[in-house]
């Protein structure tokens, strides 16, 4: 993976360039930072954590992958202080946080495009329109749209085997909202997994497969998969750093977030980690296959976070 090469040189690079917020004295930081949530945001947060270990070796950062929804469940119970999320928090999740006395700040850390993928042996489908994707994935398609030739005239009479993130995934929520028109509304007869690596293996092993997940996981496995362009009304476009950034890959481009709790704002190792994250996200996000936000956006997120921290450190 490209990020592993980056990580080998990253400690020297950031130390030399002064890109982090940690200093020599910060090596005294200790404790454990527990993070959970989106598998899509995981590669960015994991790469950041690897770099952070070089400047704060006594801080242990653990990162789980239970999906955005699963992560928010733990976050709302106070089991984690940072939650990776590939969608904004839902009203019901926010209410649970409120009931448990947990306040939080939402921080945008990068942008992503959802990749629609097929098996490399698929020689008939180079693109799908949004209308065709809806035809495939809407609830009414369950048990009805089961062959490729039902999607478009000229496609073969072959079974349509679908793979996608599970219902706890923010990627699932985003895709269904963008394609079907309502978050969480989907046919149920597909192979789900919260682990994108499982989805990669499923599509890579089935000539008749079609699936979707975050662009970074396609980039990591491009030799095993075929990228299917999406026609959002202006012709077929494939997701890439360029098309996600300029908005031409639509409607499957989205922001990615981390959420930090009020309890985390009181702990110096968490504050240091989040500031390090925001200072270095633009470099690392691109390396692991995501689109960095403009620097002005990171500056705004840092301002928001420091104001949040100041509020709780005064208590």
N, C-alpha and C positions, 0 to 999 in steps of 0.2 A: 504494500500500500504506500502511496506517495507520502502519506503523513509520517510513516516510520522513518523514511530517509530524512525528512524535515526534522523529526524529533532528535535524531542523532546529532545534528549540528545546531539544534535550536538553543540549547543552554549557552553555548559559546556566543551565538549570534545576539541573543537578547542581553547577555551580560556586557558584551562589547558595545552594543548600541544604546544601552540604558532604556530599553523599551518597556521595562516592567516597573511597577510601583514599589516592589520590594527592594530593600537595601541590605547591606551587610548585617545590620542590627536585627533584621527581620528573621534571621535564622533562629532566633529565640522563640519564635512562634511555635506552638504545639497544639495538639488536639486532633479531632476527627471531624471531617466535613462529609456528611451523608447526602448524596444526591440521587434522585431517581426520576423516572419519567420517560420522555420520548426517545425512541430508538433513532429517530431522524436527527435529533440534536446531539445524541450521544457522541458521534465522532468529533465534533467541535469541542465539547466539554472534556472529553477524554484527552485530546491533544493539549488543551489548556492545562489540564491537571498534571500531565507529564512535565510540562515546562515549569509549572509552579513548584513541583517537587524539587527542582534543581535549586530554587532560591529559598524554599522553606521546607527542608527535608524532614522536619519533625512533625509536619502536618500531614495526616493521612486522609486522602480523598478517595472515597468509595462511591462508585457510580452504578446504580441499578438500571435495568431496562424493563419497566413494566407497562410501557405505553404512556401517553400523555394523561389519559384518564386514571390509570393506576397510580401514576406519580402524584397526581393531585389528591388522590385518596390518602396517600401517606403524608403528603404535605399538610393537608387539612387536619390531620390528627397529630401534627407536631413531630412526626417520625423523621422528617427530613427538614432541612432549612433552605435547601435550594431544589427547585423542580424544573427539569427540562420540559419544554412544551412546544409542540409544533402547531398549536392553535391558542387563541386567547382562552383564559379561564371561563368556564360556564357560570351562569347565575347560580345554579344549584351548588356548584363547587365553592363559589365565593361565599354563599350563605353558610355552608358547613364550616368554612374558615372563620367566619364571623362568630358563629355559635361556639366555637372552640377558642375564641380570643386570639386568633392568629390574623394579624395584618400582614400585608405584603406589598412589594413593588414589582411591577412588570418591566422587564428590560429586553429590548430587541437586540439580538446578537448577530444575526445574519439573515440571508434570504435563500430560499430553496425553490427548485422546480420539481414537481412530481414527475417521475419518469414512467411512461407506459411502455412495457417491454413484452417482447415475444421471444420465442426460441429462434436461434440462428438459422435453423432449417426451414423456418417459415418464409417462403418465397412469394407469398401472395399479398401480404399486408404491410405496406410501407407507411401508411398513415390511417388515422381514424378521425372522423369529425366528432365534434362534441355531441351531436345528435346520435351518432352511432354508439358512442360510449354510453350515453344515457340509455339507449335501447338495450345495451348489453347488461347494464348494472342496476337499472331501476327495479323496485320490488316486483313489478308486474312481469319481469323477465324470468322470474324463478320457475324452473320446470318448463319454460316455453321457448326461450331463445337458448338453444342447447347445441346448435351447429354453426359453424362459420358461415355457411351459405345463407343463413337467416339474417346475418348482419348486413351483407351487401351482395347483390347479384355479381357472380363471377368468382366469389370466394368458394373454396372447395366444400364438398359434402363431407365434413370432418368434424369430430366433436370439439366443442369449445370448452376448454378446461381453464377455469379461472382461479387466480391466486391473488390475495390481497391482505392488507393488514387487518388485524382483529378489531372488534368493535371498541376496545379500550384505547385504540390508537388515535392520536390527533390527525395522522395522515388519512385514516379512514373517514374521520369527521370532515376534514377539509375536502377530500375528493368527492364525497357524496354531496356536500353542499354545492361545490363548483359544477359538478356534472349532472347530478340528479335534481338538484334544486333545493334539497332539504338535508341538513346535517343528520347523519345516522340512518338515512333511508336507503336501503339497498336490498338486493336479492340476498338470500341467505345460503344458497347452494354453491358456495365457492370454498376454496381451501384457505382458511385464515391463519395468520400467525402474527404475534407481536414481534417476532424476531425476523428482521429483513433478510438475514442470511438464509433462513429456511425458505423464504419466498424465492430468493435467487436460485437456490438448488432446485426448487420445484419447477420453475419456468425453464431452467437450463436442461432439465431432464425430460421434457415433454414437448414434442414437436408441435402439438396443438394448443399449447398454453398461451395465456395472455394474463399479464399481471401489472401491478403498479406499486411503487414505493419511492422513497426519496432519491433524488438524482445522484447523491454521493455514492449510494450503493450500486447504481449502474456503473458509475465511473470506476469503482473498485473492481467490478466484474464484467467490464465491457467485452472481454474475450469470450464470455460464456453466453451473452445475451444480444438481442437485437433491439435497438431503440426504435420505437414507433412514433412518428411525428403526430402532432395533434393539430387539427384545423379548427381554430376558434372563430372562423368567419372570414379570415383574410388569407387563407391558404395554409398548407401544412407547415408547421414549424417544430423543430426538435429542441428540447431543452438544452441549454448550455449556459455557461457563465454570462455570455453576451446577451442571449435572448431573454434570460431571466432578469438581468439588470435593466435592459431597455424596454421591458414590458411586452415584447412581441410574442413571448410564449404565454398564451392565455387560454383558458382561465386557471392554469395549474401552477402559478407562481405564488409564493407566500412568504411572510416573515416567520422567523424562528425566535423563540423566547427562552429566557430563564426567569424564574420567579424566586425572590428572596424573601424570607419571612422576617417579621419584626424581631423574633428571638435571634435570628442570624445576625441582624444588624447590631446586636449587643456584643457579639463575639469577634475579637480582633482578627482571628485567623480567617473567618468567613468574609469579613470586610476586605481584608487584604486580597483574598482569592478573587472576589468579585471585581475589585478594582484592576487586578492583574488581568482578569478575563476581558474587561472592556478595553483595556489598553492594547491588548494583543489579538483580539478577535479578528480584526481585519486581515492580519497576516495569515493566521492559522485557518480561518474559514475558507479562504480560497485554496489553500494547500490541500484540504481534505474534500474539496469538490463543491463548496458552497459559494454564494455570492456575498462578499462583504458589503456592509452598509457604507454610505459616504461617511467620511471622518466627522462631518458636522453632526451626523446622527449619533455616532459614538460619544461625541462631546456632550450632546444633550442627554443621553442615557447616563453618563457619568454624573452630570449635574443632578439629575433626578435621584440617582442612588445616594449621592452624598447628602442631599437634603433629607432623604429617608433615614439614613444612618444618624444624622445629627438629631433628628426627632427622638429616636429611641435611646441614644447614648446620654441624652439629657435627663432621662427618667431614672 
